[in-house]
């Protein structure tokens, strides 16, 4: 792999790049982070790599195990469900506030954004749907007109994005999400704050159930990869 030029502080830039790779899903839960390979990729010594990995471990994105090295941290089922529960409440509150505050122009745009999601789902375009779905949810968060709510939603959303991306590939999940979105849009359009809150909360809570299936699949895959690696070394 060709090296990447780092500007400014090597450690700070390593942290930023690796964090982006993890949060975007380029590096997946369970992926090994080899110090030598990273040092070669960024054309640096192992010292800034080691410092960056320690920083990422302190933020909960990386796990460092004795005699096993570093890997992208995989959330436990309990952690994943708890995080989706909090996200469900944040998104539910955002939908409630949108029902109270969105203008007619904003409501038209909200419906259009879900129509984009619908088109991507019908085309079986997983990446396009994932992008459209994130845009739809971000528009609701912005429409709540609460900067603190947006800030907290964005932080938590980054931690969950890799699991949300995998959920997109589950059979029929995209079209079901579109149907749930339309019910949320209708409640917001009607100014029904209670329904908007409830429907959004249920929508994200359902994703928590799907995410646990994804987590189990990742654990099985990582276990199989580890077993294969042991066989190769034997």
NUKOLDREN-151607 format. One line per 10 residues: number of its first residue (from 1); their letters; for each residue x, z, y of C-alpha. Coordinates in steps of 0.5 Angstrom, whole numbers, plus 500, padded with zeros to 3 digits. Layout:
BEGIN
NUM	a	X/Z/Y; ...
END
This chain:
BEGIN
1	xxxxxxxxxx	500/500/500; 503/498/507; 504/504/512; 500/505/518; 503/507/524; 501/514/527; 501/515/535; 503/521/538; 503/528/533; 504/525/526
11	xxxxxxxxxx	500/531/523; 494/531/528; 493/523/527; 494/525/519; 488/530/520; 484/525/524; 485/519/519; 484/523/513; 478/527/516; 475/520/517
21	xxxxxxxxxx	476/517/510; 473/523/507; 467/523/512; 466/516/511; 466/516/504; 472/512/503; 475/518/500; 470/521/495; 469/528/492; 474/529/487
31	xxxxxxxxxx	479/524/489; 486/526/489; 490/527/495; 498/525/493; 503/528/498; 508/522/496; 503/517/496; 500/519/503; 507/520/506; 509/513/504
41	xxxxxxxxxx	502/510/506; 503/513/513; 511/512/513; 512/520/514; 516/526/511; 512/530/506; 512/536/511; 506/533/516; 502/531/510; 502/538/507
51	xxxxxxxxxx	500/541/514; 495/536/514; 492/538/507; 492/545/509; 488/544/515; 483/540/512; 483/545/506; 481/550/512; 476/546/514; 473/546/507
61	xxxxxxxxxx	474/538/506; 480/539/501; 481/543/496; 488/545/494; 489/548/487; 496/551/484; 500/546/480; 494/541/481; 495/539/488; 490/537/493
71	xxxxxxxxxx	483/533/492; 477/532/496; 473/538/495; 466/537/491; 461/541/494; 457/546/489; 450/544/487; 448/551/491; 452/549/497; 449/542/497
81	xxxxxxxxxx	442/544/496; 443/550/502; 446/544/507; 440/540/505; 435/545/507; 439/547/513; 439/539/515; 431/539/513; 430/544/518; 434/541/524
91	xxxxxxxxxx	431/534/522; 424/537/522; 425/541/529; 427/534/532; 421/530/529; 417/536/532; 420/535/539; 420/528/538; 412/528/537; 412/532/544
101	xxxxxxxxxx	417/528/548; 418/521/546; 415/515/551; 411/509/548; 417/505/549; 421/510/545; 416/510/539; 416/503/539; 423/503/538; 423/508/532
111	xxxxxxxxxx	418/504/529; 422/498/529; 428/502/527; 424/503/520; 422/496/520; 430/494/519; 430/499/514; 425/496/510; 428/489/511; 434/492/508
121	xxxxxxxxxx	431/496/502; 427/489/500; 434/485/500; 437/491/496; 442/491/501; 445/498/500; 450/498/506; 445/495/511; 440/500/509; 445/506/509
131	xxxxxxxxxx	447/504/516; 440/503/518; 437/510/515; 443/513/519; 441/510/526; 433/512/524; 435/519/524; 440/519/529; 434/516/534; 430/522/532
141	xxxxxxxxxx	435/527/533; 436/524/540; 429/523/542; 428/531/541; 432/531/548; 436/537/545; 444/537/546; 445/543/541; 440/540/536; 444/534/536
151	xxxxxxxxxx	451/537/536; 449/541/530; 446/536/526; 452/531/527; 456/536/524; 452/538/518; 451/530/517; 458/528/517; 459/533/511; 453/530/507
161	xxxxxxxxxx	454/523/509; 458/521/503; 452/524/498; 447/521/502; 451/514/501; 451/515/494; 443/517/494; 442/510/497; 444/507/490; 439/511/486
171	xxxxxxxxxx	433/506/483; 427/505/488; 430/511/493; 431/506/499; 423/504/499; 421/511/498; 425/513/504; 422/507/508; 415/510/506; 416/517/508
181	xxxxxxxxxx	419/514/514; 413/511/516; 409/517/515; 413/521/520; 413/515/525; 405/515/525; 405/523/526; 410/522/532; 406/517/535; 400/521/534
191	xxxxxxxxxx	403/527/537; 402/531/531; 408/536/532; 406/540/525; 405/534/521; 412/531/524; 416/537/522; 413/538/515; 414/531/513; 421/530/516
201	xxxxxxxxxx	423/537/512; 420/535/506; 423/528/506; 430/531/507; 428/536/502; 427/531/497; 434/528/498; 437/535/496; 434/534/489; 437/527/489
211	xxxxxxxxxx	444/529/491; 444/534/486; 443/528/481; 449/525/485; 453/531/484; 452/531/477; 454/524/476; 461/525/480; 463/531/476; 462/527/470
221	xxxxxxxxxx	466/522/473; 471/526/475; 472/530/468; 472/523/465; 478/521/470; 482/527/469; 481/527/461; 483/519/461; 489/522/466; 491/527/460
231	xxxx	491/522/455; 496/517/459; 501/523/460; 500/525/452
END
